[in-house]
Amino acid sequence: MSENVRDIFREGFDEFARFINPLIAQRARLAGEPIRFVRALDGVLLDAEGQSYEDFHGTQMLGHRNPSVVAALQQFLASDAPNWFPSRVNPWAGRLARRLCERSGYSNVYFGMSGADAVEAALKLSRAATRKPRIIGLEGGYHGCSFGAVSLMHDGPLHDPFAPHLSGAEKIPFGDIDALTRALSERDVCAVVVEPIQGEGGVRALPAPFVEALCALTEQAGALLIADEVQTSLGRSGRFLASERWPRRPDVALIAKTLGGGLMPISAMLCQREVFERAYGQNFFMGEAHNSTFGFNGLSCVAALSTLELLSDELIASVRQRGAAFLDQLTLALAENPLFEEARGSGFMLGIKLRQPTHPWLSFEHFGWPELKDQPSIGPLLCHRLYRRGFFAFVCGHDWSILRLQPRFDIPAERLSEFARACREELDQIGALN
Ligand SMILES: Cc1ncc(COP(=O)(O)O)c(C=O)c1O
């Protein structure tokens, strides 16, 4: 390790708290989250004591610092190929867009740097293509933190402080076909934005009858159907796109998270050329009406090309099968604990729904956080105990009674068994206190 890297690890964590956001560091400390990771080895994180952690966050589906993606980036940097093209006609972006279209069945791509970038691009595409004012999202949704995305965010602290929100943006109850029918009845909606499986909303798959209605009604009403696949895509849910088996292909699909192999930030909005033409093909000036300076940089595209190569159909099929087996394993391991409600999800996008214990000692109020008194403590309590067993699991952003499990795709079977065992033992311990 170079002296420069050592110096960063000595002071950088504290500098984050001092110069970026003390609350993030405070929350991580109070929740007992491991913070001081100093190495990424064989896909997992290591702290200074050499303790290893499986990261279940989901941004690292190929494991931390995947060697093939690292090699592709090193090769690019060792060459003299330009990273950025002043004309913006970037050949790396061109090749990546072609590969994405070949893989997904779409015919047009826009690149951003974050999931929220892709959401924003889709909202603007919908307005420009249809010239209609309203945008419909679902309660429980999470689409990122930019203004359009926040306007569709589930009510609460991530949404409320930013009012007034984007005009025309509104939410309907999750899975409510009648509400959807009413919302679309005036034919003044430009887009309906949904996650095929809500991630932060609790690993909740859209019910099949709702998907059927969604596909038919949006088409009838001339509204674009936008599948926010930022969490579900690239094999995470066991398919390249979770929406690929819907009765009709969504007009737009959004991809981000691991597209850059966990090393580079990049996102993509996929649509059909006809929709893009309707939005941006009207006249010469419209061609660049939506843009971002570094959205088409070579390095990110190189990382994404390497990622797509790794994400073979066989690997994605194995995620589908292994995810189903892991789901059964979790259900079997936890079934007898009264704090366990259900395990759900598909592929390696799984959730464990827990029941809040009734003992007052196990409430946030008792732990000295009265402002969190209405939040379930059971998810964070279980996560806290799992950190000590070498698993970095999370709760869903909008529902802390649900653990969100998104392991790397090549996680060994024995690690999954260890997780199921650790989960059962730790939940039993909490249950014994109840
Ligand atoms: C479904 C969904 N959409 C959009 C986003 C926003 O992505 P980003 O944080 O990269 O902006 C997220 C982030 O978790 C997400 O889960």
Ligand as a Chemical Component Dictionary entry (heavy atoms), coordinates in Angstrom:
data_LIG
# 
_chem_comp.id                   LIG 
_chem_comp.type                 NON-POLYMER 
_chem_comp.pdbx_formal_charge   0 
_chem_comp.three_letter_code    LIG 
# 
loop_
_chem_comp_atom.comp_id 
_chem_comp_atom.atom_id 
_chem_comp_atom.alt_atom_id 
_chem_comp_atom.type_symbol 
_chem_comp_atom.charge 
_chem_comp_atom.model_Cartn_x 
_chem_comp_atom.model_Cartn_y 
_chem_comp_atom.model_Cartn_z 
_chem_comp_atom.pdbx_ordinal 
LIG C1 C1 C 0 -35.198 1.980 -8.375 1  
LIG C2 C2 C 0 -34.193 3.091 -8.273 2  
LIG N1 N1 N 0 -34.237 4.096 -9.155 3  
LIG C3 C3 C 0 -33.347 5.103 -9.121 4  
LIG C4 C4 C 0 -32.337 5.134 -8.169 5  
LIG C5 C5 C 0 -31.379 6.268 -8.135 6  
LIG O1 O1 O 0 -30.102 5.829 -8.478 7  
LIG P1 P1 P 0 -28.842 6.729 -8.107 8  
LIG O2 O2 O 0 -28.678 6.654 -6.627 9  
LIG O3 O3 O 0 -27.713 6.106 -8.853 10 
LIG O4 O4 O 0 -29.143 8.108 -8.563 11 
LIG C6 C6 C 0 -32.264 4.108 -7.217 12 
LIG C7 C7 C 0 -31.223 4.124 -6.197 13 
LIG O5 O5 O 0 -31.120 3.290 -5.342 14 
LIG C8 C8 C 0 -33.217 3.061 -7.264 15 
LIG O6 O6 O 0 -33.187 2.059 -6.390 16 
# 
loop_
_chem_comp_bond.comp_id 
_chem_comp_bond.atom_id_1 
_chem_comp_bond.atom_id_2 
_chem_comp_bond.value_order 
_chem_comp_bond.pdbx_ordinal 
LIG C1 C2 SING 1  
LIG C2 N1 SING 2  
LIG C2 C8 DOUB 3  
LIG N1 C3 DOUB 4  
LIG C3 C4 SING 5  
LIG C4 C5 SING 6  
LIG C4 C6 DOUB 7  
LIG C5 O1 SING 8  
LIG O1 P1 SING 9  
LIG P1 O2 DOUB 10 
LIG P1 O3 SING 11 
LIG P1 O4 SING 12 
LIG C6 C7 SING 13 
LIG C6 C8 SING 14 
LIG C7 O5 DOUB 15 
LIG C8 O6 SING 16 
# 
